[in-house]
Amino acid sequence: MSGHGEPIPMTSRKGAALKGVAEVPGDKSISHRALILGALSVGETQVTGLLEGQDVLDTAKAMRAFGAEVTRHAAGIWSVNGVGVGGFAEPTNVIDCGNSGTGVRLIMGCMATTAITATFTGDASLNKRPMGRVTDPLALFGARAYGRQGGRLPMTIVGAEFPVPVTYTTPMPSAQVKSAVLLAGLNAPGQTVVIEKEATRDHSERMLAGFGAKITTEVTPEGRVITLTGQPELRAQRVAVPRDPSSAAFPVCAALLAEGSDILVPGVSQNPTRNGLFTTLVEMGADITFENPRTEGGEPVADLRVRYTGDLKGIEVPTERAASMIDEYPVLSVVAACATGTTVMRGVKELRVKESDRIDAMARGLEACGVTIEEDLDTLIVHGLGAAGVPGGATCATHIDHRIAMSFLVLGLASQKPVSVDDGSPIATSFPIFEGLMAGLGAEIARD
């Protein structure tokens, strides 16, 4: 069973301006899917730019456990020799997904319509997260799930021997739920249909089509209707993973808050279902230019030039934008604390069931740093103190959450007094080069 290692306390403090090039890692969402779809394909899938954070490494181990041959050739360069749709072997041991909600939910989906049994677990954080949002639709295919009270890990999934296709309307905006249902539909006969009222990141749809699945998307009064024809033969592909916008958010926001900063973040995904943060920052007055727009690996990308302005304004973020930036609200709340005026973030209740309750974690940490916060189940309101106006000086709890840790370390680069986090070790799950990259830009972040 996965366990969380020794905590790594860290502290950040205001220092020199950030300068240079921030080459952030490959996109985590696409990295997970490249390994999973490679394992479900026939032939050898070649992947470049794969994120080698712990979440993705755990997915690689899981694909090996289901019978695929997964090989690392060099930094970011991997290959997957797949077993084909319906070809998963029954794993001999428990599948440990560490901290990754994406990993465990997608893997549950892709094995749920094969007549095998697998048991899943994770670290202390993942084992608190709800799995019923995935296991409920998987039961419609004929799969059975046996877990802890509240539908939590550890959990055993018994795959359907005679799966049937389903039509499913997602009850909340969730790319993980949508993707799990589509992956389950691969080994079901006929057409599986997912209806989502609010659009979520569409990497699964793009990549399934790229691997040879017959999949269509139609915008209707009901929402986005995604139709997948089951039992295709997926064909191995070359996948070039673009750089992760969720990881890019941290050096981008740090540069906006550290006086005199001017950085370039190259090759960042500009998928319209993922770029809500950058749109929001520009609306707040951020100096961000999108240079050299192009397409890489089927995804739109651009180089982001980011300069400090010191004149950010609070805004009300449109509720409908939440799905395109759900992982970026923690660091946005830090930017909001350093802006002038009030920033209102609504429609964010999904943050309550991430690696931690991110609304509560950010609210308590920001309050400890001298920022006034309002919150309810679905809303976070930050009353900004302006550039260099946040007192800081607190130690913030990360709750084993990588994005909470990085967000408060960004805050320390702009606050009057240093900001500490009780544990920076979870950062390795998604951004293993965070410390080195930020140090290379001139940020003063150190382990205590």
TORMI-781851 format. One record per residue (C-alpha): x, y, z; residue number from 0; residue in one letter. Coordinates in steps of 0.5 Angstrom, whole numbers. Example, Ala and Ser with C-alpha at 12.3 -4.5 7.8 and 13.67 -1.06 7.14 Angstrom:
BEGIN
[atom [25,-9,16],0,A];
[atom [27,-2,14],1,S];
***
This chain:
BEGIN
[atom [0,0,0],0,M];
[atom [2,7,-2],1,S];
[atom [5,11,4],2,G];
[atom [7,18,4],3,H];
[atom [14,19,6],4,G];
[atom [18,24,10],5,E];
[atom [15,31,10],6,P];
[atom [20,36,7],7,I];
[atom [18,43,10],8,P];
[atom [20,49,5],9,M];
[atom [20,57,5],10,T];
[atom [20,62,0],11,S];
[atom [22,69,0],12,R];
[atom [22,76,-4],13,K];
[atom [28,77,-7],14,G];
[atom [31,78,-14],15,A];
[atom [27,79,-21],16,A];
[atom [25,72,-24],17,L];
[atom [29,72,-31],18,K];
[atom [30,67,-36],19,G];
[atom [27,61,-40],20,V];
[atom [22,56,-36],21,A];
[atom [22,50,-39],22,E];
[atom [16,46,-35],23,V];
[atom [15,39,-36],24,P];
[atom [10,35,-41],25,G];
[atom [3,35,-40],26,D];
[atom [0,31,-34],27,K];
[atom [-6,29,-37],28,S];
[atom [-4,28,-44],29,I];
[atom [2,23,-41],30,S];
[atom [-3,19,-37],31,H];
[atom [-7,18,-43],32,R];
[atom [-1,17,-48],33,A];
[atom [1,11,-43],34,L];
[atom [-6,8,-43],35,I];
[atom [-8,9,-50],36,L];
[atom [-1,6,-52],37,G];
[atom [-3,0,-48],38,A];
[atom [-9,-1,-51],39,L];
[atom [-7,-1,-58],40,S];
[atom [-3,-6,-63],41,V];
[atom [4,-4,-64],42,G];
[atom [9,0,-61],43,E];
[atom [7,7,-59],44,T];
[atom [13,12,-58],45,Q];
[atom [12,18,-53],46,V];
[atom [17,24,-53],47,T];
[atom [16,29,-47],48,G];
[atom [13,25,-42],49,L];
[atom [12,28,-36],50,L];
[atom [16,24,-31],51,E];
[atom [13,26,-24],52,G];
[atom [11,20,-20],53,Q];
[atom [3,20,-22],54,D];
[atom [5,18,-29],55,V];
[atom [10,13,-27],56,L];
[atom [5,10,-23],57,D];
[atom [1,10,-29],58,T];
[atom [7,7,-33],59,A];
[atom [7,1,-27],60,K];
[atom [0,0,-28],61,A];
[atom [0,-1,-35],62,M];
[atom [6,-6,-34],63,R];
[atom [2,-10,-29],64,A];
[atom [-4,-11,-34],65,F];
[atom [1,-14,-39],66,G];
[atom [3,-8,-43],67,A];
[atom [11,-7,-45],68,E];
[atom [13,0,-42],69,V];
[atom [20,2,-43],70,T];
[atom [24,8,-41],71,R];
[atom [29,10,-47],72,H];
[atom [32,17,-44],73,A];
[atom [29,23,-41],74,A];
[atom [22,24,-43],75,G];
[atom [22,18,-49],76,I];
[atom [18,12,-47],77,W];
[atom [15,7,-51],78,S];
[atom [9,2,-50],79,V];
[atom [8,-4,-54],80,N];
[atom [0,-5,-53],81,G];
[atom [-4,-11,-52],82,V];
[atom [-10,-8,-56],83,G];
[atom [-17,-7,-53],84,V];
[atom [-20,-12,-49],85,G];
[atom [-13,-15,-48],86,G];
[atom [-11,-13,-41],87,F];
[atom [-9,-19,-37],88,A];
[atom [-11,-20,-29],89,E];
[atom [-5,-16,-25],90,P];
[atom [-2,-21,-20],91,T];
[atom [-2,-15,-15],92,N];
[atom [-5,-9,-12],93,V];
[atom [-5,-3,-17],94,I];
[atom [-2,3,-13],95,D];
[atom [-4,9,-16],96,C];
[atom [0,14,-11],97,G];
[atom [-3,21,-11],98,N];
[atom [-6,20,-18],99,S];
[atom [-14,21,-18],100,G];
[atom [-13,22,-26],101,T];
[atom [-9,15,-26],102,G];
[atom [-14,11,-22],103,V];
[atom [-20,13,-25],104,R];
[atom [-18,12,-32],105,L];
[atom [-15,6,-31],106,I];
[atom [-21,3,-27],107,M];
[atom [-25,5,-34],108,G];
[atom [-20,2,-39],109,C];
[atom [-21,-5,-35],110,M];
[atom [-28,-5,-33],111,A];
[atom [-31,-8,-39],112,T];
[atom [-26,-14,-39],113,T];
[atom [-27,-20,-35],114,A];
[atom [-21,-19,-30],115,I];
[atom [-21,-17,-23],116,T];
[atom [-16,-11,-20],117,A];
[atom [-15,-8,-13],118,T];
[atom [-13,-1,-13],119,F];
[atom [-10,3,-7],120,T];
[atom [-6,10,-7],121,G];
[atom [-3,14,-1],122,D];
[atom [-7,17,5],123,A];
[atom [-10,23,0],124,S];
[atom [-12,19,-6],125,L];
[atom [-15,14,-1],126,N];
[atom [-20,19,2],127,K];
[atom [-22,21,-5],128,R];
[atom [-29,19,-8],129,P];
[atom [-29,14,-13],130,M];
[atom [-37,13,-14],131,G];
[atom [-37,18,-19],132,R];
[atom [-33,13,-23],133,V];
[atom [-36,7,-21],134,T];
[atom [-43,9,-21],135,D];
[atom [-43,9,-29],136,P];
[atom [-38,3,-30],137,L];
[atom [-43,-1,-26],138,A];
[atom [-48,1,-32],139,L];
[atom [-43,-3,-37],140,F];
[atom [-44,-9,-32],141,G];
[atom [-37,-8,-28],142,A];
[atom [-38,-9,-20],143,R];
[atom [-34,-5,-15],144,A];
[atom [-32,-7,-8],145,Y];
[atom [-29,-1,-3],146,G];
[atom [-29,2,3],147,R];
[atom [-35,6,6],148,Q];
[atom [-37,12,2],149,G];
[atom [-34,9,-4],150,G];
[atom [-27,10,-3],151,R];
[atom [-20,6,-4],152,L];
[atom [-18,1,-3],153,P];
[atom [-23,-2,-8],154,M];
[atom [-23,-8,-12],155,T];
[atom [-26,-8,-19],156,I];
[atom [-29,-14,-22],157,V];
[atom [-30,-13,-30],158,G];
[atom [-36,-14,-34],159,A];
[atom [-36,-21,-37],160,E];
[atom [-41,-19,-42],161,F];
[atom [-41,-11,-42],162,P];
[atom [-46,-7,-45],163,V];
[atom [-46,0,-48],164,P];
[atom [-49,6,-44],165,V];
[atom [-51,13,-45],166,T];
[atom [-49,17,-39],167,Y];
[atom [-50,24,-37],168,T];
[atom [-44,27,-33],169,T];
[atom [-47,30,-26],170,P];
[atom [-41,34,-25],171,M];
[atom [-36,37,-30],172,P];
[atom [-31,32,-30],173,S];
[atom [-26,30,-35],174,A];
[atom [-24,24,-31],175,Q];
[atom [-31,21,-31],176,V];
[atom [-32,23,-38],177,K];
[atom [-25,19,-40],178,S];
[atom [-27,13,-35],179,A];
[atom [-33,12,-39],180,V];
[atom [-30,13,-46],181,L];
[atom [-25,8,-44],182,L];
[atom [-30,3,-41],183,A];
[atom [-34,4,-48],184,G];
[atom [-28,2,-52],185,L];
[atom [-29,-6,-50],186,N];
[atom [-37,-5,-50],187,A];
[atom [-40,-7,-57],188,P];
[atom [-44,-1,-60],189,G];
[atom [-44,6,-59],190,Q];
[atom [-43,9,-52],191,T];
[atom [-45,16,-51],192,V];
[atom [-43,21,-46],193,V];
[atom [-47,28,-45],194,I];
[atom [-43,33,-41],195,E];
[atom [-47,40,-40],196,K];
[atom [-41,44,-39],197,E];
[atom [-35,42,-43],198,A];
[atom [-29,39,-40],199,T];
[atom [-21,38,-42],200,R];
[atom [-22,34,-49],201,D];
[atom [-15,31,-49],202,H];
[atom [-19,24,-49],203,S];
[atom [-23,25,-55],204,E];
[atom [-17,28,-59],205,R];
[atom [-13,22,-57],206,M];
[atom [-18,17,-58],207,L];
[atom [-19,19,-65],208,A];
[atom [-11,20,-66],209,G];
[atom [-11,12,-64],210,F];
[atom [-16,10,-69],211,G];
[atom [-22,10,-65],212,A];
[atom [-29,12,-69],213,K];
[atom [-31,18,-64],214,I];
[atom [-35,24,-65],215,T];
[atom [-37,30,-61],216,T];
[atom [-44,34,-63],217,E];
[atom [-46,41,-59],218,V];
[atom [-53,40,-57],219,T];
[atom [-58,44,-53],220,P];
[atom [-57,38,-48],221,E];
[atom [-49,40,-48],222,G];
[atom [-43,36,-51],223,R];
[atom [-45,29,-54],224,V];
[atom [-39,25,-55],225,I];
[atom [-41,18,-59],226,T];
[atom [-36,13,-59],227,L];
[atom [-36,6,-63],228,T];
[atom [-34,0,-59],229,G];
[atom [-29,-5,-60],230,Q];
[atom [-24,-1,-65],231,P];
[atom [-17,-4,-66],232,E];
[atom [-13,2,-64],233,L];
[atom [-7,3,-68],234,R];
[atom [0,5,-64],235,A];
[atom [2,12,-65],236,Q];
[atom [8,17,-64],237,R];
[atom [6,22,-59],238,V];
[atom [9,29,-57],239,A];
[atom [7,31,-51],240,V];
[atom [6,39,-50],241,P];
[atom [8,42,-44],242,R];
[atom [3,43,-38],243,D];
[atom [-1,49,-37],244,P];
[atom [-2,47,-30],245,S];
[atom [5,47,-29],246,S];
[atom [7,53,-33],247,A];
[atom [2,57,-28],248,A];
[atom [7,57,-23],249,F];
[atom [13,60,-26],250,P];
[atom [8,65,-30],251,V];
[atom [4,67,-24],252,C];
[atom [11,68,-20],253,A];
[atom [13,72,-25],254,A];
[atom [7,77,-25],255,L];
[atom [8,78,-18],256,L];
[atom [16,78,-17],257,A];
[atom [18,86,-19],258,E];
[atom [22,87,-25],259,G];
[atom [21,80,-27],260,S];
[atom [21,78,-35],261,D];
[atom [21,70,-37],262,I];
[atom [19,66,-43],263,L];
[atom [15,59,-42],264,V];
[atom [16,56,-49],265,P];
[atom [11,51,-52],266,G];
[atom [5,51,-47],267,V];
[atom [-1,48,-49],268,S];
[atom [-6,53,-51],269,Q];
[atom [-12,47,-51],270,N];
[atom [-18,52,-51],271,P];
[atom [-21,47,-45],272,T];
[atom [-15,48,-41],273,R];
[atom [-13,55,-42],274,N];
[atom [-18,59,-37],275,G];
[atom [-12,61,-33],276,L];
[atom [-9,65,-38],277,F];
[atom [-15,68,-40],278,T];
[atom [-17,70,-33],279,T];
[atom [-10,73,-32],280,L];
[atom [-10,78,-38],281,V];
[atom [-17,80,-36],282,E];
[atom [-14,82,-29],283,M];
[atom [-8,86,-33],284,G];
[atom [-3,81,-33],285,A];
[atom [3,83,-39],286,D];
[atom [3,76,-42],287,I];
[atom [4,75,-50],288,T];
[atom [3,69,-54],289,F];
[atom [8,68,-59],290,E];
[atom [10,63,-64],291,N];
[atom [3,59,-64],292,P];
[atom [3,53,-67],293,R];
[atom [1,45,-67],294,T];
[atom [5,40,-63],295,E];
[atom [2,33,-62],296,G];
[atom [-5,35,-65],297,G];
[atom [-5,40,-59],298,E];
[atom [-5,48,-60],299,P];
[atom [1,51,-57],300,V];
[atom [5,58,-56],301,A];
[atom [11,61,-52],302,D];
[atom [9,65,-46],303,L];
[atom [12,72,-45],304,R];
[atom [11,74,-38],305,V];
[atom [13,81,-35],306,R];
[atom [11,84,-28],307,Y];
[atom [7,90,-28],308,T];
[atom [5,91,-21],309,G];
[atom [-2,93,-23],310,D];
[atom [-7,87,-23],311,L];
[atom [-14,88,-21],312,K];
[atom [-19,84,-18],313,G];
[atom [-25,81,-23],314,I];
[atom [-31,76,-22],315,E];
[atom [-28,70,-26],316,V];
[atom [-34,67,-30],317,P];
[atom [-37,61,-27],318,T];
[atom [-37,57,-34],319,E];
[atom [-30,58,-34],320,R];
[atom [-29,54,-28],321,A];
[atom [-28,47,-32],322,A];
[atom [-22,50,-36],323,S];
[atom [-18,52,-30],324,M];
[atom [-20,48,-25],325,I];
[atom [-13,46,-22],326,D];
[atom [-11,53,-23],327,E];
[atom [-15,56,-18],328,Y];
[atom [-11,55,-12],329,P];
[atom [-5,59,-15],330,V];
[atom [-10,64,-18],331,L];
[atom [-12,66,-11],332,S];
[atom [-5,68,-9],333,V];
[atom [-5,72,-15],334,V];
[atom [-12,75,-13],335,A];
[atom [-9,76,-6],336,A];
[atom [-3,81,-9],337,C];
[atom [-8,84,-14],338,A];
[atom [-12,91,-12],339,T];
[atom [-19,90,-11],340,G];
[atom [-24,83,-10],341,T];
[atom [-23,77,-14],342,T];
[atom [-29,72,-14],343,V];
[atom [-29,65,-16],344,M];
[atom [-36,61,-17],345,R];
[atom [-37,55,-19],346,G];
[atom [-31,51,-16],347,V];
[atom [-34,46,-11],348,K];
[atom [-30,41,-15],349,E];
[atom [-24,44,-11],350,L];
[atom [-27,41,-5],351,R];
[atom [-26,34,-7],352,V];
[atom [-19,34,-11],353,K];
[atom [-12,32,-7],354,E];
[atom [-15,36,-1],355,S];
[atom [-21,41,0],356,D];
[atom [-17,46,-4],357,R];
[atom [-22,52,-2],358,I];
[atom [-21,50,5],359,D];
[atom [-13,49,4],360,A];
[atom [-12,56,1],361,M];
[atom [-17,60,5],362,A];
[atom [-14,58,11],363,R];
[atom [-7,59,9],364,G];
[atom [-8,66,6],365,L];
[atom [-12,68,12],366,E];
[atom [-6,66,16],367,A];
[atom [-2,70,11],368,C];
[atom [-6,76,13],369,G];
[atom [-11,76,7],370,V];
[atom [-19,77,8],371,T];
[atom [-23,71,5],372,I];
[atom [-30,69,4],373,E];
[atom [-32,62,2],374,E];
[atom [-38,58,1],375,D];
[atom [-39,51,-2],376,L];
[atom [-38,53,-9],377,D];
[atom [-35,60,-8],378,T];
[atom [-28,63,-6],379,L];
[atom [-27,71,-5],380,I];
[atom [-21,74,-4],381,V];
[atom [-20,81,-2],382,H];
[atom [-13,83,-5],383,G];
[atom [-8,87,-2],384,L];
[atom [-5,90,-8],385,G];
[atom [3,89,-10],386,A];
[atom [7,87,-4],387,A];
[atom [1,88,0],388,G];
[atom [1,81,3],389,V];
[atom [4,81,10],390,P];
[atom [6,73,9],391,G];
[atom [10,70,15],392,G];
[atom [6,64,16],393,A];
[atom [7,56,15],394,T];
[atom [1,54,11],395,C];
[atom [-1,46,11],396,A];
[atom [-1,43,4],397,T];
[atom [-5,37,6],398,H];
[atom [-1,32,2],399,I];
[atom [-3,37,-4],400,D];
[atom [2,39,-10],401,H];
[atom [-2,45,-12],402,R];
[atom [-3,48,-5],403,I];
[atom [5,47,-4],404,A];
[atom [7,50,-10],405,M];
[atom [2,56,-9],406,S];
[atom [4,58,-3],407,F];
[atom [11,58,-5],408,L];
[atom [9,63,-10],409,V];
[atom [6,67,-5],410,L];
[atom [12,68,-1],411,G];
[atom [16,71,-7],412,L];
[atom [12,77,-7],413,A];
[atom [10,77,1],414,S];
[atom [13,82,6],415,Q];
[atom [15,76,10],416,K];
[atom [17,69,8],417,P];
[atom [12,64,7],418,V];
[atom [13,57,9],419,S];
[atom [10,50,7],420,V];
[atom [9,44,12],421,D];
[atom [11,39,6],422,D];
[atom [13,40,-1],423,G];
[atom [15,33,-2],424,S];
[atom [8,32,-6],425,P];
[atom [11,37,-11],426,I];
[atom [14,31,-14],427,A];
[atom [8,28,-17],428,T];
[atom [7,33,-22],429,S];
[atom [13,38,-23],430,F];
[atom [19,34,-20],431,P];
[atom [24,40,-23],432,I];
[atom [20,45,-20],433,F];
[atom [25,47,-15],434,E];
[atom [31,47,-20],435,G];
[atom [27,51,-25],436,L];
[atom [25,56,-20],437,M];
[atom [32,57,-18],438,A];
[atom [34,58,-25],439,G];
[atom [30,64,-26],440,L];
[atom [32,67,-19],441,G];
[atom [27,65,-14],442,A];
[atom [29,64,-7],443,E];
[atom [26,57,-5],444,I];
[atom [29,53,0],445,A];
[atom [28,47,4],446,R];
[atom [28,48,11],447,D];
***
